[in-house]
Amino acid sequence: QQPVQSPQAVILREGEDAVINCSSSKALYSVHWYRQKHGEAPVFLMILLKGGEQKGHDKISASFNEKKQQSSLYLTASQLSYSGTYFCGTEIGYGNKLVFGAGTILRVKS
Amino acid sequence: NAGVTQTPKFQVLKTGQSMTLQCAQDMNHEYMSWYRQDPGMGLRLIHYSVGAGITDQGEVPNGYNVSRSTTEDFPLRLLSAAPSQTSVYFCASSSGLRGEQYFGPGTRLTVT
């Protein structure tokens, strides 16, 4: 049931863009995105709900394709502070628990 | 507000010992959960609670017990520690399943 994230790792230069994908084999009710810096706790980025509602930070962009059971996180004009591991969490089954993917490691170089 | 607090920050146990990881939140959140994080495996849900007196199992509940007697506290008990339970443990709380989860700073547990 664990969602699959791709790519596993990506290296960018400052100012470049990246897309992180999250896909599930089961129907999703919501997708949650978090970022974790080394040695720290995960921090909330965005929630995308079935039906189109989104909750999150203004500078973060993401999409949720309910039919394809996929979500993508868009990081534009990357900054050094974007470095970290990005996790997607999926709600499979209404009102059920969250299952997180293995994470995508993003490194932004100057 | 302190947010979500966890104690201890570090712990070393011997195989077979038991202990309780403490978690408290001061945001009046109904939804609380415990995760373990191992390299390359992301966050795996151990147990969760949707309110005081209500708990349920996550993906990897074996070897762990929880209880939720108050809204604020959600302790995680290791019954008989095993080396496979060496991990970083995070507690999180939110206003609901589809709310922003606030994570505690984590407890790094080593079982020898």
Chai-1 contact restraints between the chains, C-beta under 6 A:
chainA,res_idxA,chainB,res_idxB,connection_type,confidence,min_distance_angstrom,max_distance_angstrom,comment,restraint_id
A,S30,B,R98,contact,1.0,0.0,6.0,A-B,restraint_1
A,A41,B,F103,contact,1.0,0.0,6.0,A-B,restraint_2
A,A41,B,P105,contact,1.0,0.0,6.0,A-B,restraint_3
A,A41,B,G106,contact,1.0,0.0,6.0,A-B,restraint_4
A,P42,B,F103,contact,1.0,0.0,6.0,A-B,restraint_5
A,F44,B,E100,contact,1.0,0.0,6.0,A-B,restraint_6
A,F87,B,G42,contact,1.0,0.0,6.0,A-B,restraint_7
A,K97,B,L45,contact,1.0,0.0,6.0,A-B,restraint_8
A,K97,B,Y48,contact,1.0,0.0,6.0,A-B,restraint_9
A,K97,B,G58,contact,1.0,0.0,6.0,A-B,restraint_10
A,F100,B,G42,contact,1.0,0.0,6.0,A-B,restraint_11
A,F100,B,L43,contact,1.0,0.0,6.0,A-B,restraint_12
A,G101,B,G42,contact,1.0,0.0,6.0,A-B,restraint_13
A,A102,B,M41,contact,1.0,0.0,6.0,A-B,restraint_14
A,A102,B,G42,contact,1.0,0.0,6.0,A-B,restraint_15
A,G103,B,G42,contact,1.0,0.0,6.0,A-B,restraint_16
